[in-house]
Amino acid sequence: MDDTARAGRRIALASVIASALLAILKISVGVLANSTAVVSDGIESASDVLTSGIVLFGLALAVRPPDEDHPYGHGRVETLSALLVGSILTVTGTLICYHSLERAWGSGHPPAVFAVWPLVVSIFCKSILWLGKRRLGKRLHSEALMADASNDAVDVLSALVALTGLSIALWDPGRFGRFDHFGGAGVGVIVVVLGLRVMQRTSL
């Protein structure tokens, strides 16, 4: 395995660890702060742990040399792993959207101000991962790594959407409290769109 391929595996592994820590942080703080938007973004990060793990597995198999069962190599594994990533994202986004809207029309307490900071941390960390994966994905010509880079870019967008909804709810909880839940639903919609795009691009 060359140095570039090793770098691809390292950044995919770093993404798994970062997503796991962000998921724990956002879900824990979101529950304590009663913020649907933050919890939804945390669930989205939890799905990243699985999808980045799939990408890491695909990268490990794709670099194997041809053998008796795979005379043309294992490159097709990357395509299949990218399709699986897209499917998981689509299902996860649908569930996030459904549960967020369900909570929007229920009763509950407004979110706490400290729910903001996990989203800020997430935006910073995911921006770094996105740029790193995108650069390496282009150098490796890796479909799976590019798909995972797109996922990180959308993570930044979803955190911004969650932060916007949360901020509006905190500005005037009496009138705009539901915007925290709408922010969570927005996260779900973004994840669904990303999943569908990944599957469409991979199947071309």
LOKERO-591962 format. One record per residue: x, y, z of N, C-alpha, C in turn. Coordinates in steps of 0.05 Angstrom, whole numbers, plus 32768, in hexadecimal, padded with zeros to 4 digits. Layout:
N
XYZXYZXYZ
...
END
This chain:
204
80117FE88000800080008000801280198000
800D802D7FEE801E80447FED801680588003
8027806D800580238081801B8008808F8019
7FFF809580007FE680A27FFC7FCE80918005
7FCF80777FFF7FBA806580077FB980638026
7FD1806280327FD28061804F7FC6807A805B
7FCC8091804F7FC180AA80587FA280AA8056
7F98809E80417F7B809C803E7F6E808B8054
7F7B8075805B7F71806580717F738073808C
7F89808280907F8C809180A97F7780A680AD
7F7180B580977F5D80CA809A7F4180BE809D
7F3C80A780917F22809A80947F1F809080B1
7F35808680BD7F34807D80D97F31809580EB
7F3E80AB80E57F3B80C380F67F1E80CD80F5
7F1280CA80DD7EF680D280DA7EE380C280EC
7EE980A780EE7ED8809680FE7EDA809F811B
7EF280A481257EF780AD81417EEA80C88146
7EEE80DB81337EE380F681377EC480F58137
7EB980E681257E9B80E481237E9080D7813C
7E9E80C381477E9480B6815F7E9480C98177
7EAA80D9817A7EAC80EC81907E978102818C
7E93810C81747E808121816F7E6381178174
7E5E80FE816C7E4480F381717E3D80F1818F
7E5080E7819E7E4D80E681BB7E49810181C7
7E59811481BF7E57813081C97E3C813C81C2
7E34813B81A97E1C814981A17E03813C81AC
7E02812181AC7DEA811481B77DE8811981D5
7DFE811781E47DFE811B82017DF581388207
7E02814B81FB7DFC816782007DE0816E81F6
7DD8816381DF7DBE816881D47DA8815E81E6
7DAB814781F27D97813C82047D96814D821D
7DAD815482297DAD816582417DA18180823C
7DA7818B82247D9D81A6821D7D8181A68211
7D76818E820D7D5B818B82017D5A819781E5
7D6E819181D57D6F819C81B97D6D818681A5
7D57818681967D53817281817D678176816A
7D6E818F81647D818194814E7D9C81888155
7DA5818C816D7DC0818281757DC081638176
7DAA815781817DA9813A81827DA8812F8166
7D98813B81547D96813281387DB28133812B
7DC08149812F7DDB814A81237DEE81368130
7DE9812F81497DF9811A81567DF480FF814A
7DDA80FA81447DD380E081377DE080DE811C
7DE080F5810E7DEC80F680F37E0A80F080F6
7E1780FA810B7E3380F481107E3880D68116
7E2480CB81257E2680AE812C7E25809D8112
7E1580A680FF7E13809780E67E2E809980D7
7E3C80B080DB7E5680B380CE7E6A809F80D8
7E67809680F17E7A808280FC7E77806880EB
7E5E806180E57E5A804980D57E63804D80B8
7E5B806380AC7E62806880907E80806B808C
7E8E8079809E7EAB807B809C7EB9806180A0
7EAD805080B27EB8803580B67EB58024809C
7E9F8027808E7E9B801980757EB080228061
7EB4803D80607EC88048804D7EE4803D8053
7EEB803C806D7F05803280757F088015806D
7EF3800580707EF47FE980687EF77FE6804A
7EE87FF7803B7EE97FF7801E7F057FFE8014
7F12801280217F2D801A80197F418004801E
7F3D7FF680347F507FE0803B7F4E7FC98026
7F357FC3801D7F327FAE800A7F3A7FB67FED
7F347FCF7FE77F387FD87FCB7F567FD77FC3
7F687FDA7FD67F847FDB7FCF7F917FBF7FCD
7F817FAA7FD37F8C7F8F7FD17F917F887FB4
7FA67F797FAF7FAC7F717F937F987F5D7F89
7F967F597F6E7F847F457F637F8A7F297F6E
7F767F197F707F7A7EFD7F797F687EEB7F67
7F667ED27F6F7F587EBE7F5F7F3A7EC57F5D
7F2E7ECF7F737F127ED57F727F0D7EF17F67
7F217F037F687F1E7F1E7F5E7F357F257F4B
7F347F1A7F327F4B7F1D7F207F507F3A7F17
7F3B7F4B7F1A7F3E7F677F127F427F797F2A
7F487F6D7F417F4C7F7D7F597F337F807F69
7F357F917F7E7F1F7F957F917F137FB17F90
7F197FC07F7A7F107FDB7F787EF27FDF7F7A
7EE27FCA7F727EC57FCC7F737EBB7FCE7F8F
7ECB7FC67FA37EC27FC87FBF7EBD7FE57FC7
7ECE7FF77FBC7ECA80137FC27EAF801D7FB9
7EA780157FA17E8D801D7F967E7680137FA7
7E787FFA7FAF7E647FEE7FC07E627FFB7FDB
7E7A80027FE77E7A800F80017E6E802B7FFF
7E7380397FE87E6780547FE57E4880527FE2
7E3E803D7FD57E2180387FD37E1580337FEE
7E2380237FFE7E19801D80197E198036802A
7E2D804780287E2E806180367E158071802F
7E0F807380157DF88083800C7DDE80788017
7DDB805E80187DC3805180227DBF80578040
7DD58055804F7DD3805A806C7DCC80778072
7DD8808980637DD280A680667DB580AC8060
7DAA809F804B7D8E80A580447D7B809B8059
7D7F808480647D6E807980797D70808A8093
7D898091809A7D8E80A080B27D8180BC80B1
7D8480C9809A7D7880E380967D5980E38098
7D4D80CE808D7D3080CB808E7D2680C980AA
7D3480B980BA7D2C80B580D67D3080CE80E7
7D4680DC80E27D4B80F680F07D35810A80EA
7D2E810C80D07D19811F80C87CFE811880D5
7CF780FF80D47CDD80F680E07CDB80FC80FD
7CEF80F5810D7CEE80F8812A7CF081168132
7CFF812681227D00814381287CE681508124
7CD8814A810E7CBE815681087CA9814C811D
7CAC813381257C99812981397C9C81388153
7CB4813F815B7CB8814F81737CB0816C8170
7CB1817681577CAA819281537C8D8199815A
7C7C818581587C5F818A815D7C57817F8178
7C6B817881897C66816F81A47C6C818681B7
7C6A818081D07C70819481E57C8C818D81F1
7C9981A181FB7CB3819D82067CC081B7820F
7CD781B4821D7CE581CC82277CF781D78211
7CFD81F182117D0F81FD81FE7D2B81F38202
7D3C81F381EE7D5881EA81F17D6881FE8202
7D7E81F4820D7D908204821D7DA68210820B
7DB2822782147DC5823582047DDF822481FF
7DE7821382137E00820582107DFF81EF81FA
7DE781EB81EE7DE581D981D87DF481E281BF
7DFB81FC81BE7E08820881A77E2481FD81A3
7E3481FA81B87E5181F681B47E5881DB81A7
7E4A81C581AB7E5181AC819C7E4F81B0817E
7E3C81C081757E3981C581587E5181D5814D
7E5B81E8815D7E7281F781547E8B81E68152
7E8F81D481667EA581C181657EA381AF814D
7E8A81A681477E86819481307E8D81A18116
7E8481BA81137E8A81C980FA7EA881CB80F5
7EB781D1810A7ED481D481087EE181B98100
7EDB81A4810F7EE7818A810A7EE0817F80EF
7EC7818080E87EBE817480CE7EC9818480B6
7ECE819E80B97ED981AD80A37EF681A3809D
7F05819D80B27F20819380AF7F20817880A1
7F0E816680AA7F0C814B809F7F03814C8081
7EF0815E807C7EE6816080607EFC8168804D
7F0C817C80547F21818580427F378170803F
7F3D816280557F52814D80537F4981368042
7F30812C80467F27811580367F23811D8019
7F1A813580147F16813D7FF87F31813D7FE8
7F4581487FF57F5F81497FE87F6B812D7FE3
7F69811C7FF77F7381007FF47F6280F07FE1
7F4880F47FE27F3680E57FD07F3D80EA7FB3
7F4381037FAD7F4A810A7F917F6580FD7F89
7F7880FD7F9C7F9280F17F967F9080D37F93
7F7F80C67FA27F7B80A97FA17F6780A07F8C
7F5880B47F817F4280AD7F6F7F2F809A7F7D
7F2980A07F967F19808E7FA77EFC80987FA9
7EE980897F9E7ECD80907F9F7EC380907FBB
7ECB807C7FCB7EC1807A7FE67ECB80917FF8
7EE580997FF47EF080AE80047EE480C97FFC
7EDF80CD7FE27ED280E67FD97EB580E77FE3
7EA780D07FE47E8C80CF7FEF7E8C80D7800D
7EA180CD801B7EA380D380377EAA80F0803C
7EBA80FB80297EC08118802B7EA781298027
7E97812180147E7D812F80107E6C812D8029
7E6D811680367E5E8112804E7E6781268064
7E81812A80667E8C813E80797E83815A8072
7E83816080587E7A817B80507E5D81808058
7E4D816B80557E31816D805C7E2E816E807B
7E40816180897E40816380A67E43818080AF
7E55818F80A27E5881AB80A87E3E81BA80A3
7E3281B4808C7E1881C280857E0381BA8099
7E0181A080A07DEC819880B27DEF81A480CE
7E0881A780D77E0D81B480F07E0681D280EF
7E0A81DE80D87E0281FB80D57DE481FD80D5
7DD681EA80C97DB981EB80C97DAE81E780E5
7DBA81D380F37DB281CE810F7DB781E68120
7DCE81F3811C7DD5820B812C7DC282228126
7DBA8225810D7DA7823A81067D8C82368113
7D82821D81117D688217811E7D69821B813C
7D7F821281497D83821481657D858232816D
7D948241815E7D97825E81647D7D826D8163
7D6C8267814F7D528274814D7D41826D8165
7D418253816D7D32824B81847D3B8258819D
7D55825C81A07D60826981B87D5A828781B8
7D58829281A17D5382AF819F7D3882B681AB
7D2382A681A57D0982AB81B07CFB829081B4
7D00828281CA7CF5826781CE7CD6826681CE
7CCA827C81D67CAD827D81D77CA0827B81BC
7CAB828A81A97CA0828B818E7CAD8278817B
7CC78274817E7CD68264816A7CE2824B8175
7CD88241818B7CE3822981977CE482118185
7CD1820F81737CCF81F881607CE681F8814C
7CF4820E81497D09820F81357D2081FD813C
7D2381F781557D3881E3815D7D3181C88150
7D1881C081517D0F81A781457D1081A98126
7D0981C0811B7D0C81C480FE7D2981C280F5
7D3B81CB81067D5781C981007D5F81AB80FF
7D54819B81117D59817E81107D4F817280F7
7D36817A80EF7D2B816F80D67D3B817880BE
7D46819080BF7D57819980A97D70818880A6
7D7B818080BD7D92816E80BD7D8B815480AE
7D73814980B57D6A813180A87D678133808A
7D5C814980817D58814D80647D73814E8056
7D86815C80627DA1815E80567DAE81438054
7DAB813380687DB8811880687DAB81078053
7D91810880507D8380F9803B7D8D8101801F
7D8F811B801A7D98812480007DB4811B7FFA
7DC5811C800F7DE18112800B7DE180F58004
7DD280E580137DD180C8800E7DC980C17FF2
7DB480CF7FE87DAA80CA7FCD7DBF80D37FB8
7DCD80E97FBD7DE180F27FAA7DF880DF7FA9
7E0180D47FC07E1780C17FC07E1080A87FB0
7DF7809E7FB47DEF80867FA67DEC808C7F88
7DE280A37F817DDF80AA7F647DFA80AD7F57
7E0C80BA7F647E2780BE7F587E3680A47F55
7E3380927F697E4280797F687E3780667F53
7E1D80687F4E7E1080557F3B7E14805E7F1E
7E1F80757F197E23807F7EFD7E3980707EF0
END
